[in-house]
Amino acid sequence: MTRSLPHIAFIGAGNMGGAIVSGLVGGEQHAAGIRATTRTAASARALGAHGIDAKALEADPNANLWAVAEADMIVLGVKPYQILEVLTEIAGRAKAGATIVSVAGGITIASMEERWPGAVVRCMPNTPSQVGKGVAGVSRGSRVSDDQVADVEALFATVGDVITIDESSLNALSSLSGSGPAYVYFFMERFMDIAHEYGFTPAQARTMVTGTFAGALDLLEATQKDPGQLREEVTSPKGSTYEALRVFEEADIGAIIRKATQAAITRSDEMASE
Ligand SMILES: NC(=O)c1ccc[n+]([C@@H]2O[C@H](COP(=O)([O-])OP(=O)(O)OC[C@H]3O[C@@H](n4cnc5c(N)ncnc54)[C@H](OP(=O)(O)O)[C@@H]3O)[C@@H](O)[C@H]2O)c1
């Protein structure tokens, strides 16, 4: 989806905001202008080295007001507890027609719409956005036009796939794709531990486990087959893989995954009401 994007301000460009601004600068989308802010001068300098017009609050306490002055879209990449205070800071100073785009977990559209009279969009990206392979959920507020949503979708498409859903499903998406990279690394760690127990060196364990995860994904992508079909291709009846999968089934790993997902959703719901 190639669109000509409006002037965008990134308030807070750390892990997540920084990934999105880098994806935008390095990609094919054209934005009318980009400004970014950080807390420290060192972070702003790092963005500047990538050709991004960035200022630090440390050097200029009005940096956020400078960033939003011309912006039609304002991406809030600060920590969740800072979102409402930044909205208060920029309200009345940013363009009234600007779209607020928050990537913060737990801060609802309703709470942002109380502080911001215009359009609000809430997004839930994940860390693979840093390498252009993210998955982002996008939920529209009550005052957003289709064009404004399309701009936000185009922005997140610069760093991966975009799924537009109702906010009521955003915590479920967050517990799957938002937290998902942590689950994948958790399983990788467990398999590496086992590889060490069987005498492999840390380097060999890393090669076996990362190579297997990456290779399995590439095969899935290349063949466009279902994961179940590819699993069956590895699993001869009564063979060794069959025995290993039987152990997973007996432990009811599906029920464990369901319980873990629900625990993340429940915690997200709690954080939204704290
Ligand atoms: N990391 C994830 O997996 C993930 C996933 C989905 C959503 N998110 C959301 O992304 C948001 C940021 O998380 P993160 O992991 O990217 O944190 P982070 O790396 O600490 O980034 C925060 C950024 O905000 C800057 N900052 C702090 N106070 C500021 C202020 N008052 N005005 C402007 N900039 C300010 C920081 O500057 P300095 O660098 O100078 O300190 C930094 O650039 C959070 O709301 C989080 O919920 C994160």
The ligand as an SDF file (V2000), in Angstrom:
LIG
                    3D

 48 52  0  0  0  0  0  0  0  0999 V2000
    8.7250   -2.8070   23.2850 N   0  0  0  0  0  0  0  0  0  0  0  0
    7.6480   -3.5160   22.9090 C   0  0  0  0  0  0  0  0  0  0  0  0
    7.6550   -4.7450   22.7020 O   0  0  0  0  0  0  0  0  0  0  0  0
    6.3500   -2.8010   22.6880 C   0  0  0  0  0  0  0  0  0  0  0  0
    5.3330   -3.4630   21.9740 C   0  0  0  0  0  0  0  0  0  0  0  0
    4.1240   -2.7840   21.7530 C   0  0  0  0  0  0  0  0  0  0  0  0
    3.9550   -1.5190   22.2680 C   0  0  0  0  0  0  0  0  0  0  0  0
    4.9560   -0.9130   22.9840 N   0  0  0  0  0  0  0  0  0  0  0  0
    4.7180    0.4140   23.5320 C   0  0  0  0  0  0  0  0  0  0  0  0
    5.6790    1.3050   23.0090 O   0  0  0  0  0  0  0  0  0  0  0  0
    5.8530    2.3820   23.9460 C   0  0  0  0  0  0  0  0  0  0  0  0
    7.3340    2.6410   24.1130 C   0  0  0  0  0  0  0  0  0  0  0  0
    7.9850    1.4530   24.5410 O   0  0  0  0  0  0  0  0  0  0  0  0
    9.5100    1.2230   24.1650 P   0  0  0  0  0  0  0  0  0  0  0  0
    9.8090   -0.1840   24.5170 O   0  0  0  0  0  0  0  0  0  0  0  0
    9.7840    1.7250   22.7900 O   0  0  0  0  0  0  0  0  0  0  0  0
   10.2000    2.2340   25.2410 O   0  0  0  0  0  0  0  0  0  0  0  0
   11.5630    3.0560   25.0930 P   0  0  0  0  0  0  0  0  0  0  0  0
   12.5410    2.3260   24.2380 O   0  0  0  0  0  0  0  0  0  0  0  0
   11.9560    3.4500   26.4840 O   0  0  0  0  0  0  0  0  0  0  0  0
   11.1230    4.3880   24.2890 O   0  0  0  0  0  0  0  0  0  0  0  0
   10.5330    5.4810   24.8960 C   0  0  0  0  0  0  0  0  0  0  0  0
   10.9790    6.7140   24.1290 C   0  0  0  0  0  0  0  0  0  0  0  0
   10.3310    7.8630   24.6790 O   0  0  0  0  0  0  0  0  0  0  0  0
   11.3110    8.8950   24.9000 C   0  0  0  0  0  0  0  0  0  0  0  0
   10.7430    9.7790   25.9140 N   0  0  0  0  0  0  0  0  0  0  0  0
   10.6530    9.6110   27.2590 C   0  0  0  0  0  0  0  0  0  0  0  0
    9.9550   10.6290   27.8070 N   0  0  0  0  0  0  0  0  0  0  0  0
    9.5950   11.4530   26.7880 C   0  0  0  0  0  0  0  0  0  0  0  0
    8.8330   12.6550   26.7080 C   0  0  0  0  0  0  0  0  0  0  0  0
    8.2990   13.2310   27.7890 N   0  0  0  0  0  0  0  0  0  0  0  0
    8.6420   13.2110   25.4880 N   0  0  0  0  0  0  0  0  0  0  0  0
    9.1710   12.6570   24.3650 C   0  0  0  0  0  0  0  0  0  0  0  0
    9.8890   11.5140   24.3900 N   0  0  0  0  0  0  0  0  0  0  0  0
   10.0950   10.9170   25.5680 C   0  0  0  0  0  0  0  0  0  0  0  0
   12.5450    8.1300   25.2590 C   0  0  0  0  0  0  0  0  0  0  0  0
   13.7050    8.9350   25.1040 O   0  0  0  0  0  0  0  0  0  0  0  0
   15.1610    8.3770   25.5750 P   0  0  0  0  0  0  0  0  0  0  0  0
   15.5380    7.3260   24.5830 O   0  0  0  0  0  0  0  0  0  0  0  0
   16.0440    9.5590   25.4280 O   0  0  0  0  0  0  0  0  0  0  0  0
   14.9960    7.8790   26.9580 O   0  0  0  0  0  0  0  0  0  0  0  0
   12.4790    6.9940   24.2220 C   0  0  0  0  0  0  0  0  0  0  0  0
   12.9180    7.4700   22.9660 O   0  0  0  0  0  0  0  0  0  0  0  0
    5.1750    1.9670   25.2530 C   0  0  0  0  0  0  0  0  0  0  0  0
    3.9920    2.7110   25.4120 O   0  0  0  0  0  0  0  0  0  0  0  0
    4.8730    0.4940   25.0440 C   0  0  0  0  0  0  0  0  0  0  0  0
    3.6580    0.1040   25.6870 O   0  0  0  0  0  0  0  0  0  0  0  0
    6.1570   -1.5220   23.1770 C   0  0  0  0  0  0  0  0  0  0  0  0
  1  2  1  0
  2  3  2  0
  2  4  1  0
  4  5  1  0
  4 48  2  0
  5  6  2  0
  6  7  1  0
  7  8  2  0
  8  9  1  0
  8 48  1  0
  9 10  1  0
  9 46  1  0
 10 11  1  0
 11 12  1  0
 11 44  1  0
 12 13  1  0
 13 14  1  0
 14 15  2  0
 14 16  1  0
 14 17  1  0
 17 18  1  0
 18 19  2  0
 18 20  1  0
 18 21  1  0
 21 22  1  0
 22 23  1  0
 23 24  1  0
 23 42  1  0
 24 25  1  0
 25 26  1  0
 25 36  1  0
 26 27  1  0
 26 35  1  0
 27 28  2  0
 28 29  1  0
 29 30  1  0
 29 35  2  0
 30 31  1  0
 30 32  2  0
 32 33  1  0
 33 34  2  0
 34 35  1  0
 36 37  1  0
 36 42  1  0
 37 38  1  0
 38 39  2  0
 38 40  1  0
 38 41  1  0
 42 43  1  0
 44 45  1  0
 44 46  1  0
 46 47  1  0
M  CHG  2   8   1  16  -1
M  END
$$$$
